[in-house]
Amino acid sequence: MPNSTTIEPPESQGLGCIAVVHNSVLTESDEDGEPPSLAADAECAETAEAIARALERAGADVVRLSVGESIEPVLTELRTRGVERVFNLVEAVGGVAAREAEFTDALERMGIPYTGNGSMILRAAFHKHVARRVLTACNIPIAHGLEVYDASEVPELLPGQDPGVPGSGRPWFVKPSRADGSIGIDQGSLCRTVEAARERVSWLIRSMGAPILLEEYLPGAEINVALLPVDDQLVGVATAIDFSAYEPGLVPVVTYNCKWVPGTPDYNARSVPALDIVPRAQVEEAIRIGRAAFLALGGTGYGRVDLRCDENGRPRVIDVNPNPDLAPDAGLAIAAESIRIDWDTLIAFVATGASLKEQHVRPTHHLGRPRATRSAARAD
């Protein structure tokens, strides 16, 4: 791969008949206090249509499909229409995120190449306790924490708290352990007392079910590492969340509203090239850690790893996303733009990389330090 910030667009000829498949927008529950997901589903449908148009501009024959309560109707359509590859945007089946990998399992059985990642990393990343165990075993730094099934399991002390020192200890960040898209995360997720953490756990269990993940809150920069396989190299490109437009008093964290609900105070955060607001050493370390985390969980396609820095500026993994948002204004697109890959080129690049993941004996990427790491970190 050239030592340059420019990546040439892939050859998009030969895409043939490609199906863009996403999950259907289901009716939102009216139950009081239930964390929302409708906006995220609607955004996925809009992104799918934008991707379909981009592929048509590239000359592909595009089929648009959505998965509802069952994957079978979509599988029938794939067979009937002679689809040659799938651009996979499915994040849930029947509104259940835990069923996400059912679709990739079926594509593997049918022998239809698809974009993104295989079932192994989809399942591991969704079950956050599994991902945390794998990353810990690989000596990859993560936010310290634990999974609980009841509020009574919340520890008696905050992280680092000295019982003899009033006000000591660091807050818990409390979030669902089986959810993505920041569902269940809001300004109340940061709990500065044990009592607040227990109340938050109880509310999340009532509204979303157990288990719940408690992580030590990390007060430093939030860095998102976008990962793209290019010419047998896994290129890591870092963006950071700029919270400078947050009103005083708001916790600088990425909430559901921050991602999906325009007009809310949290929506003022934005993704920027990481080097605009984070020291180079932290950015390069985040890219190294993010790449290692992605490979450790079995990543074979594109993805995103989210990290927060501790009080000493050391990045730690807080989430691995093997099916990140590909919207034109999302963090992955911003990361690609920072190395001069426009959005249409990014989509063509992802589409041409469609493959059968479970047939891979090892990732197609080199396991050593990539030559592209330093150039990809540049924002110029």
N, C-alpha and C positions, 0 to 999 in steps of 0.2 A: 504494500500500500504506500502511495507517495507520501513523503513527509511534508504535508500541506494541509491547510485548513479547508481545501476544496475537495469534495468527493464527487467524481463524475457520475451522472445519472446512469442507471442500469439500462441495458437493452430491454425494452418493454415488449418487443415483438414476440409473438408466440404465446401470449397469455391465454389465448383461446377463450373458451367459455368459462367464466369465473363467477361464482355466486358470492355475493356479499350477504352474510347472514348475521343477524343480531337478535337479541331477545325482544319479545313483544312488550309494548307498554301496557301494563296491567292496571286494573282499577285500584286506586289507593284505598287503604283501610281507613275507616272513619273513627277508629278507636282513639279516644283521647290519650294524648301523651305518647303515641307510637312514633318512633323515629321515622321520618319520611324517606322514600326511595323513588317516588314517581318522577321527580325532576331528573334524577340520574338516568332513569330508563328513557325518558323523552330525549335527553341529550344524546344517548346512544343511537336512537333512531335517526336523529338529525345528522349525526356523524356518519352513519351508514349511508345515507343518501348522498352526502358530500363525497364520500369515498367512491361510491358507484359512479358519480359523474366524472370524478378524476380518472377512473379507470377507463371510462368510455372515451374521454379525451385522449387517452393513451392507445386507443384502438381495440380495447377488449370488448368481447360480447358479454354483457353483464346481466346476471339474474339477481333480482332482489328478493330475499326471503327472510322471514322472521320466525323464531321459535316461540311457541306458546306453552301450553301445559304438557305437551309431549313433543319429542324430537321426530317421531315417525313420519308425520306429514312432510316435514322438510327433507328427510332422507328419501322419501318417495319422489319428491320433486327433483332432487339431485340426480337420481337414477333416470327419471323420465326425460330430463332435459340434457342429459349427457354432459353434466358439469365436469370440467377437467381439474379445477382447483377451487378452494374455498378461501375467501377472505373472512376470517373468523373474528367476529365481534361479540360472540355470545358470552354473556357474563352470568346468566342464570337460566334455568329451565323451570317454567311454571312459577316464576317469581322467586325461586329458591336458589340462592347463590351456591349452596353446597352441591347442587346438581350440575354445575358448570361443566365439569369434565365428562359428563355423559355424552356430550356432542363430539368432543375430540376422540373419545373412545370409539364412537360409531364411525367417524371418518377413518380412523386407523383400520377398523375391520373392513371397510369398503375400499380401502386403498386409494382414497382421494387426498392428495396433498393439500395442506392448509397452512395458513400464515400463523405466526405467533409461536406459542409454546405447547408442549404436550401435556398429557394428563398428570404426569408425575409431579411437575412443579406447580400445576394449577391446584392440585389437592394439597400439597405441602404448604403452599403460600396461604391458602384459605384457612387451613387449620394452623393458626399462628403458633400454638405450642409446639407443633411438629417442626415448623421452620426454625423456631428459637433453639430447639434441641440440636438440630443439624448444624446451625451456625455456631453454636457454642462448642460442639464437638470439633469443628473446623477452626477453632480459635479466632473466629470473626467477632469483633466487638459488637454487642447489642446493648440496648437499654435494659438495665437490671429490672426484674419484675417477677410476677407469678400469676398463675391462672387460678380463679376461684369459682366455685359453684354456688356459694351462699355468702351473704354479707358477714356472717359470723367467722368466715375464714380470712377476712382482712386482718393483717397483723396488728398487734396492739400498739406498735410504734411506727412512725413515718420512717422512710429511708434515711439513715444517718442520724436519727434522733437520739439525743442523750436525755434519758428520763429526768436527770437532775438539772437540765438547762431549759427553762421555759422558752418556747419559740424556736427551738432547734429542730433540725430535720428538714428534709426536702419534700415537696408535694408529690402525691401520686397523680399519674395521668391515667384515667379509667376509661376503657373503651371495650366494645364487643370483641370477643375473640374469634367470632365466626361471621365476619362481615367485611365488606370492602366499600370503596367509594365514600369513605368517611361517614357512613351511616352510623348514627348513634354517638357522634362526636359533636359537641357544641362547647360554648364557653363554660358550662358547668362540668366539663370533663376534668378540669384541673382541680384537685381536691387538696386543700392545704391542711386539713385535719383528718384524723382517723374517722371521726363521726361523719364528716362530709363524704369520705370515700365509701363508707358503708351505706349511706343513703343513696349514693350514685349507683353502687352495685345493685341494690335492691330495685331501684327504678329500671335499670337496664334489664335485669332478669325478668321483671314483670312485663316489660314491653317487647323484649327481643329474645329472652331465654338465656340460660347459662350455656357455656361458661363466659366469664368476664376476665379481661386481662388488665392487671394493674402494672404499670411501668413507672419507674422513677422518672419524674419530669426533668428533661434536659433543657437548660436555659439558653443554649447557644443557637447558632444559625441552623436553619433547616435547609438541607441540600438534597436535591433530587438528581440522581444519576440516571440519565437515559442511556440505554445500552442497545447498540445496533451492530449486528454481524456484517462486516464489510471485508471482502477479499480474505476470508479465513482469519480475520482479526475481530475481536470484540471491542468496538469503539465506545468508550465511555465519555459522555458529554454532560457536564454539570450545569444545572440551573439552581437558583436559590429563591426562596420565598421572601419577597420584600414586604414587610409588615409596616413600613414607615407611614402609610396612610391610615392605619388603624387609629381609632379614637382613643384618647387616654383611658386607661382602665381595662381595655380589652387584652386578653391573654394572646400573645403572638403564636397561635397554633392554627393549623389548617382544619377547619370544621366543615360540616356538611354545607352550611350556608356559604362558606368561603368558596366552595367548589361549584355550587349548583343554584344558588338563589340570589339573583341580581337585586339590588336595592337594599339588601341587609348590610349592617355595618361590617360584618366579616368579609363581605365580597370585595372589599377594597384592597385586599392582599393581591399580589401579582407575582408571576414567575419572571425572573430576569436572569441573564447570564451570570453564573455564580461569581465570576471574578469581578463583577461590578460592585459587589458588597461583601465578599468573603476573601480573606487572605489566600494567596496562591497555595501555600503549603497545606492549608485545610482542604482546599478544593482538590488538589492532587491526591491527598490521602483519602478523601471521600470517594473519588473515582476508583482508586485501588481496592478499597474495601467493598464498594458497591459491586464491582466486577466479580470479586471473589465470592460474594454472597450469592449472586445470580448463578454462577457456575456450580456452587456447592449444592444448590437446590435442584439442579438439573436443567437450567435454562438452555434452550437451543435456538430461540428466535430473538425477537426484540423484547425489551422489558424496561422496568424502572425500579430503582431501589431508593427508598427514602431514608435519610439519615438526619439525626440532630446532633449537634455538638454539645459536649458537656461544658462545665464551667471553665475548663482548661483548654477548650478549643479542639478536643479530640472527637472525631466523628464516630457515632455509633448507629447501627442499623435499627430502624424502628418499623420498617415494613418492606417487603419484597412484592412487587406487583408484576406478575407475568402477563397481564392483559391490560396494559395502561390505556388511558384515553388518547385517541388519535385525532381528536378534533383539531381544526386548523389553528385554534388559539390556545390549545393545551400545552402543558409543559414539554411534552415530547417534541411537538412541532417547534416550539421556541428553541429547544436544545439543538434541533437539526438546523434551524436558521442560523444559529451561532457558528456553525461550521459550513455555512453556505449551501445547505440542502433545502431547497424550497419545498413547500408542502406537497405539490403534485409529484415531485421527484421522490420524496419520502414514501408516498403511497405506492408508487411504481416499484420502488426498492423493496418494500415489504412484500408486495404481491409476487415479485419474481423469486422471492426466497421461500415460497410455499414448499412444504416437504412433509414427509411422514416421520414424525419425531421418534416414535417408539422403536423404529428400526435402527436408530443411531446407537452405535456401541459407545460412543463418546461424543461430546459436543464437537461441532465442526470448528470451533474456535481453538486457537492455541491455548494451552493451560499456563504458559509462562506470561511474563509481563509484556503487554502488547507494545509494539513500536508506536502505535497511534495514541497512546495515553496522553503524552505531553501535548501534542498538537491539538488533540480533541478538547483539552482543557482550556485552550485559549478562547477568549471572547472577541478577539480583534478580527 
